[in-house]
C-alpha cells in the first residue's frame, strides 16, 4: 500500500471529518504524506498543518477546483499551492458564491418532485455553508429515508436527467489551471474515469488539459477500477503527464476507498512527487521514482506548498 494520498476532504467542503480528525485518521492508517484538497476552499489547511505536526505526517497544501469543460463539470486538483495567492483565493471565492445559487435551484427541482425542505436539510449537513454541495443534499435524502445511501442518491437524483439536477457553469477550465500554476502549484486532472465521456471525448479532455498547462493526472484513485489504473497509466505516458494517486476520501461509508489503502502506482508511471525534494531526500524518502515503496518511517513533517 502506498503511504502517499494526494486527494482527501474535510468538513470544510463535504467530508465527514474535521481537518484535525482527517489527519489523525490518516496517520493511524499508515499515510505518511497527505494532501488536503477540499472543494473550492483552502480554509482547512491551517488546522490541518497543526494536526500534521502533532501526528508526525507531512501535509501538502491542496484544493480541488470545480471547472467547466465543454459544458461538462470536471475537477482539477491543485497540489503544493500557495493558499494565500490572491487570484486563486478570488477565483475560489467566486466559485463558492455560485454554489449557493445552484443549491437554491436544486432545492426547487426536488420540491417539484415532491421532496420538501431539502435546502434547509442540506445546509444542516454543511459545516461550512460556503461549500454547499450535492453531497449535502444526498445526506439529507438518506436521512429522510428517500434512498438507502449516498451512492444510491447519485443514481436516482442530482445527476443529469434525474430530479434535483441543475446545470451549472463553474470556473473556466484554463483559468483554474493558471491559478494553480501561478500560485506555485501543480495542476492534476482529478478522477478522470468518473466523467463517463467515452474514448474520444476523454482523449480531448486530456489533450486540452495538457495544452492548458496541466501537468499530472490521477491514475490511482478511489473510484477507479484496477483496469482503469492501467488505462490511465497509459494515458499518462501518451500525453507525457505525471501520475498522481489519491483516495478522494470523504468519510467512512461514503468513500470508495479508505485512507491508507491505495495501491502503488503502476510500473512505468512517473510520480507527480518525483522531484519533490522533501520526499526524495535520503533521510525522508518514501517512494522511489518508479513508484515502489522504500523508506516510510523516516519521513519528516515539513509542510509543502
C-alpha positions as CSV (number, residue, x, y, z in Angstrom):
1,X,0.0,0.0,0.0
2,X,1.2,3.5,-0.8
3,X,2.0,5.8,2.1
4,X,1.1,8.8,-0.1
5,X,-2.5,10.1,-0.5
6,X,-2.9,13.3,-2.5
7,X,-6.7,13.7,-2.6
8,X,-8.9,14.0,0.6
9,X,-11.7,16.1,2.0
10,X,-12.7,17.5,5.4
11,X,-15.8,19.2,6.8
12,X,-14.5,22.5,5.2
13,X,-16.1,21.0,2.0
14,X,-18.1,17.8,2.0
15,X,-16.0,15.5,4.1
16,X,-17.3,13.9,7.4
17,X,-14.1,14.6,9.4
18,X,-12.7,17.9,10.6
19,X,-9.2,18.7,9.2
20,X,-7.7,17.5,12.5
21,X,-9.7,14.3,12.6
22,X,-8.8,13.6,9.0
23,X,-5.1,14.0,9.8
24,X,-5.3,11.7,12.8
25,X,-7.1,9.0,10.8
26,X,-4.6,9.3,8.0
27,X,-1.7,8.8,10.4
28,X,-3.5,5.8,12.1
29,X,-4.0,4.3,8.7
30,X,-0.3,4.5,7.8
31,X,-0.4,7.5,5.5
32,X,2.8,9.4,5.7
33,X,2.1,12.2,3.1
34,X,-1.4,13.6,2.8
35,X,-2.9,16.4,0.6
36,X,-6.0,18.1,1.9
37,X,-7.9,19.0,-1.2
38,X,-11.2,20.4,-0.2
39,X,-13.6,21.6,-2.9
40,X,-13.1,25.2,-3.8
41,X,-11.8,26.2,-0.4
42,X,-8.5,26.3,1.5
43,X,-9.8,27.3,4.9
44,X,-8.9,23.9,6.5
45,X,-5.2,24.0,5.7
46,X,-4.1,25.9,8.8
47,X,-5.8,23.5,11.2
48,X,-4.6,20.5,9.2
49,X,-0.9,21.7,9.4
50,X,-1.1,21.9,13.1
51,X,-2.5,18.4,13.4
52,X,0.0,17.1,10.9
53,X,2.9,18.4,13.0
54,X,1.4,16.6,16.1
55,X,0.7,13.4,14.2
56,X,4.1,13.2,12.5
57,X,3.0,13.2,8.9
58,X,3.6,15.6,6.1
59,X,0.8,17.7,4.7
60,X,0.6,19.0,1.1
61,X,-1.4,22.2,0.5
62,X,-4.1,21.3,-1.9
63,X,-7.5,22.2,-3.3
64,X,-10.0,20.6,-5.7
65,X,-11.3,23.2,-8.2
66,X,-14.7,22.8,-9.8
67,X,-14.4,23.7,-13.5
68,X,-16.5,23.6,-16.7
69,X,-15.1,21.9,-19.8
70,X,-17.2,21.7,-23.0
71,X,-20.3,22.2,-20.9
72,X,-19.3,19.4,-18.6
73,X,-18.4,19.6,-14.9
74,X,-14.9,18.3,-14.2
75,X,-12.4,18.7,-11.3
76,X,-8.8,19.8,-11.2
77,X,-6.7,19.2,-8.1
78,X,-4.1,21.7,-7.2
79,X,-1.1,20.4,-5.2
80,X,1.6,22.4,-3.5
81,X,-0.4,25.6,-4.0
82,X,0.1,28.8,-2.2
83,X,-3.3,29.3,-0.5
84,X,-2.6,33.0,0.0
85,X,-2.2,33.7,-3.7
86,X,-4.8,36.3,-4.5
87,X,-6.0,35.2,-7.9
88,X,-6.5,31.7,-6.6
89,X,-8.3,33.0,-3.5
90,X,-10.5,35.3,-5.5
91,X,-11.3,32.5,-8.0
92,X,-12.3,30.1,-5.3
93,X,-14.5,32.7,-3.7
94,X,-16.4,33.3,-6.9
95,X,-17.0,29.5,-7.3
96,X,-18.3,29.3,-3.7
97,X,-20.8,32.2,-4.4
98,X,-22.1,30.2,-7.4
99,X,-22.7,27.1,-5.2
100,X,-25.3,28.9,-3.1
101,X,-27.4,29.8,-6.2
102,X,-27.1,26.3,-7.5
103,X,-28.3,24.9,-4.2
104,X,-31.4,27.0,-4.3
105,X,-32.2,25.8,-7.8
106,X,-31.6,22.2,-6.8
107,X,-34.0,22.5,-3.9
108,X,-36.6,23.9,-6.2
109,X,-36.2,21.0,-8.5
110,X,-36.5,18.5,-5.7
111,X,-39.6,20.3,-4.5
112,X,-41.2,19.7,-7.9
113,X,-40.5,16.0,-7.3
114,X,-42.4,16.1,-4.0
115,X,-39.4,16.4,-1.7
116,X,-39.8,19.3,0.7
117,X,-37.3,21.1,2.9
118,X,-34.2,20.0,1.0
119,X,-32.4,23.3,1.1
120,X,-32.5,23.7,4.9
121,X,-31.8,20.0,5.2
122,X,-28.7,20.1,3.0
123,X,-27.4,23.2,4.9
124,X,-27.8,21.3,8.1
125,X,-25.1,19.0,6.9
126,X,-22.7,21.7,5.7
127,X,-20.3,22.6,8.4
128,X,-19.0,25.3,6.0
129,X,-22.1,26.9,4.5
130,X,-19.9,28.4,1.7
131,X,-19.4,24.9,0.3
132,X,-22.9,23.6,-0.1
133,X,-22.7,20.6,-2.4
134,X,-24.7,17.7,-3.9
135,X,-23.2,15.5,-1.2
136,X,-25.0,17.6,1.5
137,X,-28.3,17.1,-0.4
138,X,-27.6,13.4,-0.7
139,X,-27.1,13.1,3.1
140,X,-30.4,14.8,3.6
141,X,-32.2,12.4,1.2
142,X,-30.7,9.5,3.1
143,X,-31.8,11.0,6.5
144,X,-35.3,11.3,5.2
145,X,-35.4,7.6,4.1
146,X,-35.9,8.5,0.4
147,X,-32.8,6.5,-0.6
148,X,-30.8,4.0,1.4
149,X,-27.3,5.5,1.0
150,X,-25.5,8.4,-0.6
151,X,-24.2,6.3,-3.5
152,X,-27.8,5.5,-4.5
153,X,-28.7,9.1,-4.4
154,X,-26.4,9.8,-7.4
155,X,-28.1,7.1,-9.4
156,X,-31.7,8.3,-8.7
157,X,-31.3,12.1,-8.0
158,X,-29.0,15.1,-8.5
159,X,-27.4,13.9,-11.8
160,X,-28.3,14.8,-15.4
161,X,-31.7,13.5,-16.3
162,X,-32.8,12.9,-12.7
163,X,-34.8,15.0,-10.2
164,X,-32.7,17.7,-8.5
165,X,-30.2,18.1,-11.3
166,X,-29.3,21.7,-12.2
167,X,-26.8,22.6,-14.9
168,X,-24.2,25.0,-13.6
169,X,-21.3,27.0,-15.0
170,X,-18.2,26.5,-12.9
171,X,-14.8,28.2,-13.2
172,X,-13.2,28.4,-16.6
173,X,-11.0,25.3,-17.3
174,X,-7.9,27.2,-18.4
175,X,-8.3,29.9,-15.7
176,X,-8.3,27.2,-12.9
177,X,-5.1,25.7,-14.3
178,X,-3.5,29.1,-14.4
179,X,-4.5,30.0,-10.8
180,X,-2.9,26.7,-9.6
181,X,0.3,27.1,-11.6
182,X,0.8,30.8,-10.9
183,X,0.5,30.0,-7.2
184,X,3.4,27.7,-7.5
185,X,1.3,24.5,-7.6
186,X,0.8,21.6,-9.9
187,X,-2.5,21.0,-11.7
188,X,-3.8,17.5,-11.7
189,X,-6.8,16.1,-13.6
190,X,-8.9,14.5,-10.9
191,X,-10.5,11.0,-11.2
192,X,-10.8,11.1,-15.0
193,X,-12.6,7.7,-15.0
194,X,-15.6,9.2,-13.3
195,X,-16.7,11.5,-16.1
196,X,-18.3,8.9,-18.4
197,X,-17.0,10.7,-21.5
198,X,-16.3,7.9,-24.0
199,X,-12.9,7.4,-25.5
200,X,-13.0,10.3,-28.0
201,X,-14.2,13.0,-25.5
202,X,-11.9,11.6,-22.8
203,X,-8.9,12.0,-25.1
204,X,-10.0,15.5,-26.0
205,X,-10.3,16.4,-22.3
206,X,-6.8,15.1,-21.5
207,X,-5.3,16.9,-24.6
208,X,-7.0,20.2,-23.6
209,X,-5.8,19.8,-20.0
210,X,-2.2,19.3,-21.2
211,X,-2.5,22.3,-23.6
212,X,-3.8,24.5,-20.8
213,X,-0.7,23.7,-18.7
214,X,-1.9,20.7,-16.7
215,X,1.0,18.6,-15.5
216,X,-0.5,15.4,-13.9
217,X,-3.4,13.0,-13.9
218,X,-4.9,10.8,-11.2
219,X,-4.1,7.3,-12.1
220,X,-4.8,5.5,-8.9
221,X,-7.9,7.0,-7.1
222,X,-10.7,5.6,-5.1
223,X,-13.3,5.5,-7.8
224,X,-11.1,3.8,-10.4
225,X,-11.0,0.1,-11.0
226,X,-7.8,-1.9,-11.4
227,X,-8.4,-1.8,-15.2
228,X,-8.6,1.9,-15.0
229,X,-5.4,2.2,-13.1
230,X,-3.7,0.6,-16.1
231,X,-5.8,2.6,-18.6
232,X,-4.8,6.0,-17.1
233,X,-1.2,4.9,-16.7
234,X,-1.2,4.5,-20.4
235,X,-2.8,8.0,-20.9
236,X,-0.2,9.5,-18.6
237,X,2.6,8.1,-20.7
238,X,0.9,9.0,-24.0
239,X,0.3,12.6,-23.0
240,X,3.6,13.0,-21.0
241,X,1.8,13.6,-17.8
242,X,2.9,12.9,-14.3
243,X,0.9,10.3,-12.3
244,X,-0.9,11.1,-9.0
245,X,-2.7,8.9,-6.5
246,X,-5.4,9.9,-4.1
247,X,-8.3,8.1,-2.3
248,X,-10.7,11.0,-2.7
249,X,-11.7,10.1,0.9
250,X,-14.8,11.9,2.3
251,X,-15.6,9.6,5.3
252,X,-16.4,6.1,6.4
253,X,-19.3,4.6,4.5
254,X,-19.3,7.3,1.8
255,X,-16.0,6.7,0.0
256,X,-14.8,4.0,-2.4
257,X,-11.5,3.7,-0.6
258,X,-10.3,4.4,2.9
259,X,-7.2,6.4,3.7
260,X,-4.1,4.2,3.7
261,X,-5.5,1.7,1.3
262,X,-4.2,3.0,-2.1
263,X,-2.2,0.6,-4.1
264,X,1.1,1.8,-5.6
265,X,1.2,3.4,-9.0
266,X,1.5,1.0,-11.9
267,X,5.0,0.3,-13.1
268,X,6.4,2.8,-15.5
269,X,4.5,5.8,-14.1
270,X,6.4,8.9,-13.3
271,X,5.0,10.1,-9.9
272,X,3.9,13.7,-9.5
273,X,6.2,13.8,-6.5
274,X,9.3,12.6,-8.4
275,X,11.2,15.8,-8.0
276,X,9.8,17.0,-4.6
277,X,13.0,17.4,-2.6
278,X,11.1,16.9,0.7
279,X,10.0,13.4,-0.3
280,X,13.1,12.2,-2.2
281,X,15.8,13.4,0.2
282,X,17.8,10.4,1.6
283,X,16.5,10.9,5.2
284,X,12.8,11.0,4.3
285,X,12.3,9.2,1.1
286,X,9.1,7.3,0.9
287,X,8.7,6.3,-2.7
288,X,11.2,5.7,-5.5
289,X,10.6,7.4,-8.8
290,X,9.3,4.1,-10.2
291,X,6.6,4.1,-7.5
292,X,7.8,1.2,-5.3
293,X,7.8,1.6,-1.6
294,X,11.1,2.3,0.2
295,X,11.7,4.0,3.5
296,X,8.4,5.0,5.1
297,X,9.3,5.7,8.7
298,X,11.8,8.5,8.3
299,X,9.5,11.0,6.6
300,X,9.8,14.5,8.0
301,X,6.9,16.6,9.0
302,X,7.9,19.5,6.8
303,X,4.9,21.3,5.2
304,X,4.9,21.5,1.4
305,X,3.5,24.3,-0.8
